[in-house]
Amino acid sequence: MGILDKNKDYEQALPLWTQTRAAVEGKNAVLELAMGGGLCSPLYRTTKTNHEQVRLRKFNYWNRAKYFNATGRTSDAYGGMIWSKPPAPEWSPQMSFLDETADGSNSIREVAQKVTDDMIDVGRYGMLADMGSTDGQTMAEQEANNPRAIGYISDQIYYWREDGNTLQEVRLTESYQEKVKDNDFDYETKTQVRRLIMIDGVYHNQVWRGKEGSNSKDKVYSMVSDATPKASGKLFNLIPFQFFGADDNSPAIGSIPMFDLGSQNLGHYTLDADNRDNLHYHGQGMTNIFTSMDTTEFDENNPNGLDVGAKGRNLLKQDDKVEILQIEATGAIPAEMLRDEQRMIMLGAQVVTDTSSTATLGAKEMEFGASTSTLKRISQNATSGLNQVLEWMQLFKGIATPISYTLNTEFVTDDMTPEQVNAHIVAVQQGMLPPSSFGDTARKAGFTKLTNDEIKTAIEDEAFVPGGTTEEQATLEAEIERLKEENAALKAGE
């Protein structure tokens, strides 16, 4: 086995994570996914000489489409529900640095928000508790040397190995900067592997980097550092790496909360690309000429070619004719897009329903008090994982006092119906309310303590832009505008 070998489960999940992340991020990420082959592109005929033309045609096909980002809005809304109430921190003054530099540069709140965001989107995250060596440092320098909670997204955690329930090895990809040879100003980004491994009962933190092999296409990886971190003067007998998951906090890859909604969203985008491609072609007529003239005679009579403009002038023979072939538009694609939008609304709503229930939305009230929703479980798993990392960080500092960081799990009251929750989700997805409104609409349920003025300011700060209309709505609005113009012209004629 080589240092770059990956778990099979990782290889199967990676394209699903990539799809879901693109669906959450929006149009630019989806366009990049489509151009990279992540979506089913039209099969344009490719020859040795038309590669660039085919690439441009595919780009125009995908770029012309509009992305209705229900997935991103839903993800923001669920994150807003978790953070609608502030977390409850508890730690000693020696750990107060967490308020500013939990990972070396960001506060514990920012670190925790990244955890919950990724758990909501792809259901997986990882975090390493680490601290630089204190060997040779003065007492003052050691006190200023704080541990860090280093986060890794699912894509970076490509290999893990357990013995029973004990983690034996984890491999992670990281980026680092290296100065370009013979250049004092430029740096290039390279990739290294961090290998966390238990050797003879002792935790080792290794860094492996690659260099060009005998074959210029190959890279030979070798270990460049091997540290054995200590806490309170003792070597670690475990790997201080915490997995976070939507189902549980085990190394096993679990469910991807936003995948179904994201997949439906990408399907909606593909339909929009088909629809606009169809509109692009059937909206432009094809000119056909029927004439007895040969090419030379036609060119002599019409030196500027056929003029199809409104004031065009063409010289043809008596029995010649010109016709415009117009492809008839179809309403099948817009109709399917509307159905997709309804499916997305349902999928978005189901994320917060009782996972043990098979009843359809609206069949009964959500029993949040008696069961754990997906969102609540994410918040609980995030709290549990963060507390474990904080305990390891405290070990590095030699502190044994209680420490915790508890996230909010109170989202709705028992008497809220699925229709009420669904209506709010629809409003956010369709652009009628900003994600932050989840902290407002149920103040009585304890979502938020913000006043109306504070909420108004927050909405203005978000610079919210409403979403687009459907094809059917756009057509109806255009017809209304046309009738208004005709009515105004008739009145003017009177």
VONUKOL-551279 format. One line per 10 residues: number of its first residue (from 1); their letters; for each residue x, y, z of C-alpha. Coordinates in Angstrom, 1 decimal. Example, Ala and Ser with C-alpha at 12.3 -4.5 7.8 and 13.67 -1.06 7.14 Angstrom:
1> AS> 12.3/-4.5/7.8 | 13.7/-1.1/7.1
end
This chain:
1> MGILDKNKDY> 0.0/0.0/0.0 | 1.3/3.5/-0.9 | 1.0/6.7/1.1 | -1.6/8.0/-1.4 | -3.9/4.9/-1.5 | -7.5/5.8/-0.5 | -10.3/4.0/1.3 | -12.9/2.5/-1.1 | -15.7/4.2/0.8 | -13.9/7.5/0.3
11> EQALPLWTQT> -13.6/7.0/-3.5 | -17.3/6.2/-3.7 | -18.4/9.2/-1.6 | -16.1/11.8/-3.1 | -18.1/12.5/-6.3 | -21.3/12.7/-4.2 | -19.6/15.3/-1.9 | -18.4/17.2/-5.0 | -21.9/17.3/-6.5 | -23.5/18.4/-3.2
21> RAAVEGKNAV> -20.9/21.1/-2.5 | -21.4/22.5/-6.0 | -25.2/22.5/-5.6 | -24.8/24.4/-2.3 | -22.2/27.0/-3.6 | -24.2/28.1/-6.6 | -23.9/28.9/-10.3 | -20.2/29.2/-10.7 | -19.4/26.0/-8.9 | -22.2/24.2/-10.8
31> LELAMGGGLC> -20.9/25.5/-14.1 | -17.4/24.2/-13.2 | -18.9/20.9/-12.3 | -20.7/20.6/-15.6 | -17.7/21.6/-17.7 | -15.6/19.1/-15.8 | -18.0/16.2/-16.8 | -19.9/16.1/-13.5 | -23.2/16.6/-15.3 | -24.6/14.9/-18.4
41> SPLYRTTKTN> -23.6/17.2/-21.2 | -25.0/17.0/-24.8 | -23.1/14.6/-27.0 | -21.6/17.0/-29.6 | -19.7/15.3/-32.4 | -16.0/15.9/-31.9 | -13.3/15.7/-34.6 | -9.5/16.4/-34.6 | -10.0/20.0/-35.5 | -13.2/21.2/-33.6
51> HEQVRLRKFN> -12.2/20.6/-29.9 | -12.3/24.3/-29.1 | -15.6/24.9/-30.9 | -17.2/21.9/-29.0 | -15.9/23.2/-25.7 | -17.3/26.7/-26.4 | -20.6/25.2/-27.4 | -20.8/23.2/-24.2 | -19.9/26.3/-22.2 | -22.6/28.3/-23.9
61> YWNRAKYFNA> -25.1/25.5/-23.3 | -24.4/25.4/-19.5 | -23.7/29.1/-19.0 | -27.0/30.1/-20.6 | -28.9/28.2/-17.9 | -30.0/29.9/-14.7 | -29.4/28.1/-11.4 | -32.2/28.2/-8.9 | -30.2/27.7/-5.7 | -32.7/26.0/-3.4
71> TGRTSDAYGG> -30.0/23.9/-1.9 | -27.8/26.8/-0.8 | -30.7/28.7/0.7 | -31.9/25.6/2.5 | -28.4/24.9/3.9 | -28.1/28.6/5.1 | -31.6/28.3/6.7 | -30.7/25.1/8.6 | -27.4/26.6/9.7 | -29.3/29.7/10.9
81> MIWSKPPAPE> -31.6/27.5/12.9 | -28.7/26.0/14.8 | -27.1/29.4/15.4 | -30.3/31.3/16.2 | -29.4/30.9/19.8 | -25.8/31.4/21.0 | -23.8/28.4/22.2 | -23.2/27.8/25.9 | -19.4/27.9/26.6 | -17.7/26.7/29.8
91> WSPQMSFLDE> -14.0/26.8/30.4 | -11.3/28.2/32.7 | -9.5/31.5/32.1 | -6.4/29.7/30.8 | -8.5/28.6/27.8 | -9.9/32.1/27.0 | -7.8/32.2/23.9 | -10.6/30.1/22.3 | -12.7/33.2/21.9 | -10.1/34.5/19.4
101> TADGSNSIRE> -7.8/31.9/18.1 | -9.2/28.4/18.5 | -7.5/27.2/15.3 | -4.7/29.7/15.3 | -6.7/32.5/13.6 | -10.4/32.0/14.1 | -12.6/32.0/17.2 | -14.3/28.9/18.5 | -17.6/30.1/17.2 | -16.2/30.4/13.6
111> VAQKVTDDMI> -14.6/27.0/13.9 | -17.8/25.5/15.2 | -19.9/27.1/12.4 | -17.6/25.5/9.8 | -18.2/22.2/11.5 | -22.0/22.5/11.4 | -22.0/23.9/7.8 | -20.1/20.9/6.5 | -22.2/18.4/8.6 | -25.4/19.9/7.2
121> DVGRYGMLAD> -24.1/19.8/3.6 | -22.1/16.6/3.3 | -22.4/15.0/6.7 | -18.7/14.7/7.4 | -15.8/16.7/8.9 | -12.6/16.1/10.9 | -10.6/18.0/13.5 | -7.1/17.5/14.9 | -6.0/18.8/18.3 | -2.4/19.9/18.0
131> MGSTDGQTMA> 0.2/22.2/19.5 | 3.7/23.1/18.5 | 6.7/21.8/20.5 | 7.6/23.6/23.7 | 11.1/22.1/23.9 | 13.7/24.8/24.6 | 11.0/27.5/25.3 | 10.9/29.7/28.4 | 8.0/29.4/30.8 | 6.5/32.6/29.3
141> EQEANNPRAI> 6.8/31.3/25.8 | 5.2/28.0/26.8 | 2.2/29.8/28.3 | 1.8/31.8/25.1 | 2.0/28.6/23.0 | -1.7/27.6/22.6 | -3.1/24.4/21.2 | -5.1/24.5/17.9 | -8.2/22.8/16.6 | -7.3/22.2/13.0
151> GYISDQIYYW> -10.3/21.4/10.7 | -10.4/19.1/7.7 | -13.2/18.9/5.2 | -14.3/15.4/4.0 | -12.3/15.6/0.8 | -9.1/15.9/2.7 | -9.6/12.8/4.9 | -8.8/10.1/2.3 | -7.6/7.2/4.5 | -8.3/5.8/8.0
161> REDGNTLQEV> -7.8/2.5/9.7 | -9.2/1.1/13.0 | -8.4/-1.8/15.2 | -11.7/-2.6/16.8 | -13.0/0.8/17.9 | -9.6/2.3/18.3 | -8.3/4.6/15.6 | -4.9/3.4/14.4 | -4.2/5.7/11.4 | -5.5/8.7/9.5
171> RLTESYQEKV> -4.1/10.3/6.4 | -4.9/13.9/5.4 | -4.1/16.1/2.4 | -2.9/19.6/3.2 | -1.6/22.6/1.2 | 1.6/24.5/1.8 | 3.6/27.3/0.2 | 7.0/26.8/-1.3 | 9.2/29.5/-2.8 | 9.8/29.2/-6.5
181> KDNDFDYETK> 13.4/28.3/-7.2 | 15.6/31.3/-8.2 | 12.7/33.7/-7.6 | 12.6/35.9/-4.5 | 8.9/36.9/-4.9 | 6.8/34.0/-6.2 | 5.5/31.1/-4.2 | 3.6/28.0/-5.5 | 1.0/26.0/-3.6 | 1.9/22.3/-3.2
191> TQVRRLIMID> 0.2/19.3/-1.5 | 1.5/17.3/1.4 | 0.2/14.4/3.4 | -0.2/14.5/7.1 | -0.1/10.9/8.5 | -1.4/10.4/12.1 | -0.4/6.9/13.2 | 0.0/4.8/16.3 | 3.4/3.0/16.5 | 4.0/0.7/19.5
201> GVYHNQVWRG> 1.3/2.4/21.4 | 2.6/6.0/20.8 | 0.9/8.7/18.6 | 3.1/10.0/15.8 | 2.3/13.0/13.7 | 4.2/12.7/10.4 | 4.4/14.9/7.3 | 5.1/13.4/3.9 | 6.0/15.4/0.8 | 6.6/14.4/-2.8
211> KEGSNSKDKV> 9.3/15.0/-5.3 | 9.7/14.1/-8.9 | 10.7/10.5/-9.6 | 12.7/9.0/-12.4 | 9.6/9.3/-14.5 | 8.6/13.0/-14.6 | 4.9/12.0/-14.4 | 5.5/10.2/-11.0 | 6.0/11.6/-7.6 | 8.0/9.8/-4.9
221> YSMVSDATPK> 6.7/10.6/-1.4 | 9.0/10.6/1.6 | 8.6/11.5/5.3 | 10.0/15.0/6.1 | 9.1/15.1/9.8 | 7.9/12.7/12.5 | 6.7/14.3/15.8 | 5.5/12.6/19.0 | 3.4/15.3/20.7 | 3.3/15.4/24.5
231> ASGKLFNLIP> 0.6/16.6/26.9 | 1.6/17.4/30.5 | 5.0/15.8/29.8 | 3.4/12.5/28.6 | 3.2/11.0/25.1 | -0.3/10.5/23.7 | -1.5/6.9/23.7 | -4.3/7.8/21.1 | -4.7/9.9/18.0 | -6.3/13.2/19.0
241> FQFFGADDNS> -8.4/13.4/15.8 | -12.2/13.7/15.9 | -14.6/12.6/13.2 | -17.9/14.5/12.8 | -20.9/12.9/11.1 | -24.6/13.6/10.4 | -25.4/10.1/11.7 | -22.7/9.6/14.3 | -19.1/10.7/15.0 | -17.4/7.5/13.9
251> PAIGSIPMFD> -14.8/7.2/11.1 | -17.4/5.4/8.9 | -18.9/7.6/6.1 | -22.6/8.2/6.8 | -25.5/9.9/5.1 | -25.2/13.2/3.1 | -28.0/15.4/4.3 | -28.1/17.8/1.3 | -27.4/15.2/-1.4 | -31.0/14.4/-2.4
261> LGSQNLGHYT> -32.0/18.0/-2.5 | -28.8/19.0/-4.3 | -29.2/16.2/-6.9 | -32.8/17.4/-7.6 | -31.5/20.9/-7.9 | -28.8/20.0/-10.4 | -31.5/18.1/-12.4 | -33.5/21.3/-12.4 | -30.5/23.2/-13.7 | -30.0/20.7/-16.5
271> LDADNRDNLH> -33.7/21.1/-17.5 | -33.2/24.8/-17.6 | -30.1/24.4/-19.8 | -32.2/22.2/-22.1 | -35.1/24.6/-22.1 | -32.9/27.7/-22.9 | -31.0/25.8/-25.5 | -34.4/24.9/-27.0 | -35.6/28.5/-26.8 | -32.3/29.7/-28.4
281> YHGQGMTNIF> -32.9/27.5/-31.5 | -36.6/27.7/-31.9 | -36.6/31.4/-31.2 | -34.4/31.9/-34.3 | -35.9/31.1/-37.7 | -34.0/29.3/-40.5 | -34.1/31.0/-43.9 | -34.6/28.7/-46.9 | -34.3/29.9/-50.6 | -35.9/28.1/-53.5
291> TSMDTTEFDE> -34.6/29.5/-56.8 | -33.7/28.3/-60.3 | -30.6/30.6/-60.4 | -27.2/29.0/-60.1 | -24.7/30.3/-57.5 | -23.0/32.7/-59.9 | -26.2/34.3/-61.1 | -27.6/34.6/-57.6 | -24.3/36.3/-56.4 | -24.4/38.7/-59.3
301> NNPNGLDVGA> -28.0/39.7/-58.5 | -27.5/39.8/-54.8 | -23.8/40.9/-54.2 | -24.3/41.3/-50.5 | -26.0/37.9/-50.0 | -29.5/37.4/-48.9 | -30.8/40.2/-46.8 | -33.3/39.0/-44.2 | -33.7/42.3/-42.4 | -37.0/44.2/-42.1
311> KGRNLLKQDD> -35.9/46.6/-44.8 | -34.1/44.0/-46.8 | -33.9/44.0/-50.6 | -33.3/40.8/-52.6 | -33.5/40.2/-56.4 | -35.2/36.9/-57.3 | -36.9/35.4/-60.3 | -40.7/35.3/-60.7 | -41.2/31.8/-59.5 | -38.5/31.9/-56.8
321> KVEILQIEAT> -39.5/32.0/-53.1 | -38.0/32.4/-49.6 | -39.4/30.9/-46.4 | -38.6/31.1/-42.7 | -38.7/27.8/-40.9 | -39.6/28.3/-37.3 | -39.3/25.4/-34.8 | -42.4/25.1/-32.6 | -41.7/25.6/-28.9 | -42.7/22.9/-26.4
331> GAIPAEMLRD> -44.0/23.3/-22.8 | -42.8/19.9/-21.6 | -39.5/21.1/-20.2 | -40.9/24.1/-18.2 | -43.7/21.9/-16.9 | -41.1/19.3/-15.6 | -39.1/22.2/-14.1 | -42.1/23.2/-12.1 | -42.5/19.6/-10.8 | -38.8/19.6/-9.9
341> EQRMIMLGAQ> -39.3/22.8/-7.8 | -42.1/21.1/-5.9 | -39.9/18.1/-5.3 | -37.1/20.3/-4.0 | -39.4/22.0/-1.6 | -40.5/18.6/-0.3 | -36.9/17.3/0.0 | -35.9/20.4/1.8 | -38.7/20.1/4.3 | -37.9/16.4/5.0
351> VVTDTSSTAT> -34.5/17.3/6.4 | -36.2/18.4/9.6 | -38.9/15.8/9.8 | -38.8/12.9/12.2 | -36.4/10.4/10.6 | -38.2/7.4/12.1 | -41.5/8.4/10.6 | -42.7/7.2/7.2 | -45.7/9.5/7.1 | -45.8/12.1/4.3
361> LGAKEMEFGA> -45.4/15.8/5.1 | -48.6/17.2/6.6 | -49.9/13.8/7.7 | -49.1/14.5/11.3 | -47.4/17.0/13.5 | -43.6/16.7/14.0 | -42.8/15.1/17.3 | -39.6/16.9/18.1 | -40.0/16.3/21.8 | -40.2/12.6/21.4
371> STSTLKRISQ> -37.6/12.0/18.6 | -34.4/13.4/17.2 | -34.5/15.2/13.8 | -31.6/15.2/11.4 | -30.8/18.8/12.3 | -30.9/18.2/16.0 | -28.7/15.2/15.7 | -26.2/17.2/13.7 | -26.1/19.8/16.5 | -25.7/17.2/19.2
381> NATSGLNQVL> -22.9/15.4/17.3 | -21.1/18.7/16.7 | -21.3/19.5/20.4 | -20.0/16.0/21.4 | -17.1/16.1/18.9 | -16.1/19.7/19.8 | -16.1/18.9/23.5 | -13.7/15.9/22.8 | -11.4/18.2/20.9 | -11.5/20.8/23.6
391> EWMQLFKGIA> -10.6/18.2/26.2 | -7.5/17.2/24.2 | -6.5/20.9/23.8 | -6.8/21.3/27.5 | -4.5/18.3/28.0 | -1.8/20.2/26.0 | -2.1/23.1/28.4 | -2.0/20.8/31.4 | -5.5/21.8/32.7 | -8.0/19.5/34.3
401> TPISYTLNTE> -11.0/21.8/34.9 | -14.4/21.1/33.2 | -14.7/22.4/29.6 | -17.6/22.3/27.2 | -19.2/24.2/24.2 | -22.9/23.3/23.8 | -24.7/24.2/20.6 | -28.4/25.0/20.3 | -30.8/22.1/19.8 | -34.1/24.0/20.4
411> FVTDDMTPEQ> -35.5/24.8/16.9 | -39.3/24.6/17.1 | -42.0/24.0/19.7 | -44.0/20.8/19.9 | -47.2/22.5/18.6 | -45.7/23.7/15.3 | -47.1/21.8/12.4 | -45.2/20.6/9.3 | -47.1/23.1/7.2 | -45.8/26.0/9.3
421> VNAHIVAVQQ> -42.2/24.8/9.0 | -42.6/24.0/5.3 | -44.1/27.4/4.5 | -41.0/29.1/6.0 | -38.6/26.8/4.1 | -40.5/27.6/0.9 | -40.3/31.3/1.6 | -36.5/31.1/2.0 | -36.0/28.8/-1.0 | -38.0/31.0/-3.3
431> GMLPPSSFGD> -36.3/34.2/-2.2 | -39.2/35.7/-0.3 | -37.3/35.7/3.1 | -33.6/35.7/3.9 | -32.1/32.8/5.8 | -31.7/34.9/8.9 | -35.5/35.1/9.2 | -35.4/31.6/10.8 | -34.3/33.5/13.9 | -37.3/35.8/13.7
441> TARKAGFTKL> -40.5/34.2/12.6 | -40.8/32.1/15.8 | -39.5/34.4/18.5 | -42.2/33.0/20.7 | -40.7/29.6/20.1 | -37.3/30.9/21.3 | -35.6/31.1/17.9 | -34.1/34.6/18.6 | -34.2/37.5/20.9 | -33.6/40.1/18.2
451> TNDEIKTAIE> -36.0/43.1/18.1 | -37.8/44.0/14.9 | -35.4/46.9/14.2 | -32.4/44.6/14.7 | -34.0/42.1/12.3 | -34.6/44.8/9.7 | -31.0/45.9/9.9 | -29.8/42.3/9.5 | -31.9/41.9/6.4 | -30.6/45.1/4.9
461> DEAFVPGGTT> -27.0/44.0/5.7 | -27.6/40.7/3.9 | -28.4/42.7/0.7 | -31.0/40.0/-0.1 | -31.9/39.6/-3.7 | -35.2/37.8/-4.5 | -35.0/34.7/-6.7 | -36.2/34.4/-10.3 | -39.6/33.4/-11.6 | -40.6/30.2/-13.4
471> EEQATLEAEI> -40.9/30.1/-17.2 | -44.7/30.0/-16.9 | -44.8/33.1/-14.6 | -42.3/34.9/-16.9 | -44.5/34.2/-19.9 | -47.6/35.4/-18.1 | -45.9/38.6/-16.9 | -44.7/39.3/-20.5 | -48.2/38.9/-21.8 | -49.6/41.2/-19.2
481> ERLKEENAAL> -47.0/43.9/-20.1 | -47.9/43.5/-23.8 | -51.6/44.0/-23.1 | -50.8/47.1/-21.0 | -48.8/48.5/-23.9 | -51.6/47.8/-26.4 | -54.1/49.4/-24.1 | -52.0/52.5/-23.6 | -51.6/52.8/-27.4 | -55.3/52.5/-28.0
491> KAGE> -55.9/55.3/-25.4 | -53.3/57.4/-27.1 | -55.0/56.9/-30.4 | -58.3/58.1/-29.0
end
